[in-house]
Amino acid sequence: MLIPYKKNHQKIAMGLLSFMPAEKDLVKLRQTMEMYEKNPDWKLYVWKESDIIGVIGVVIDNGSAYLQHICVNPSHRKEGIGKKMLEQLKTNLPCDLIPTKSTESFMAACQEEEN
């Protein structure tokens, strides 16, 4: 289930985001978390089953949502969780979802599976 990020999710969200290559540096990761926590145009969601096992984040700009981050706990990869997060996020957003350079290959792979 996709749920909006809350401050009490911070440690697990940071841990999941740290799997993304651009977020390996702790200073950069903290800056990213601060943007999600303080900027109303930055939206972060967590995927919860029995535990939180995924995270997905977008930036809303000019009527579009740009997929900034998507990551699933490595022990739960290849189970379709990333695709489920994308599908549920698309139904929750009032606008189009557009990949960024760091997320375009994942979104393309998900769309290929649909065809």
N, C-alpha and C positions, 0 to 999 in steps of 0.2 A: 504494500500500500504506500502510495506517495503522500508524504505529509510535509507541510511547510517547516522549514528549519526554525528551531528555537535555540536560545542561548545554551540550554542544558544539553544540546546535541554537539556543542563545539568540539570537544575532544575527538569524538568519533568522526565528525565531518572533516576535521583537519587531517586525521589519519588517512581517511579515504582520499581526500584531495591530494595528499602528498604522493600518491601513486601516479599522478599526472606529471609528465616530464617538466612542464613549466613551473610546477609548484614544489619542486624538490628542495629549494632553498627556503629555510625557515623564515627569513625576513620577508620574502615574497609571499609565502603562504600566510603569514600573519596579516600582511597588507590586503590580500584577497579576502580573508575572513572579515576584516574590518569593513571592506566595501559591502559584503553581503549583509553585515549586521547594521550598517548605518545608512547606506544609500537605498532609498525606496525603489529605484529602478533595477537594482540587483536582487534577484530572487533565487534563493537556494532551497532545495527540497531534499529530503532523505527518503530512502526506500526502506520500509520496515516490514519484516516478516516476523519471526520471533525476536530477532534483534535487528538493528540497523545494519544493512549490508551494502547500501549504495547511496550515492549522492549525485545530484544533477543541479546545475546552476545556469541561469540565463540572465542576460542584461536586456532590459526593454529600452528601445530607442527608436523614435520616429515611427511608431506603430508596428514594429517588428520585435521579435524576441530572438536574441542571438545566443545560441547554445555555447556557453563558455567552458563548462566542465561536465564531465560524466565519468563516473568511476564506480566499479563494483568490487567488493572485497575479493581478492584473488581466489580464495577458497570457494567462491560462489560463481565464478566466471563460467561461461559456456552453458549457462542454464536459461538464457533468454531474459535475464533480469534487466539488462541495459535497454533492450528493446521494449520491455514492459514499461520501464520508466519513461522512455520517449513517448510511447503511445498515450500513457496517462497524462503526461505533461501537455501534449498537444491538445487533449480534450479540455484541460484546465485553462489554457491560455486563450485570451481574446484576440490573438493575432497569429501571424505566420511564424513558424520556427525556422530559423536560418542557421546553418552551421558556421563555425569560425574555422580558421585554418587548423586548429588543434582538434576539432571535432568532426570535420567534414568526412574523413575516411570512415568513422564509425557510423555516421548517419547514412552514408552511401551504402555501406554493407547491410544495414537494416532495410533499406529500400530495395536492395537486390533480393533479399530473402522474401520480400512481399510479392515480387514479380514471378 
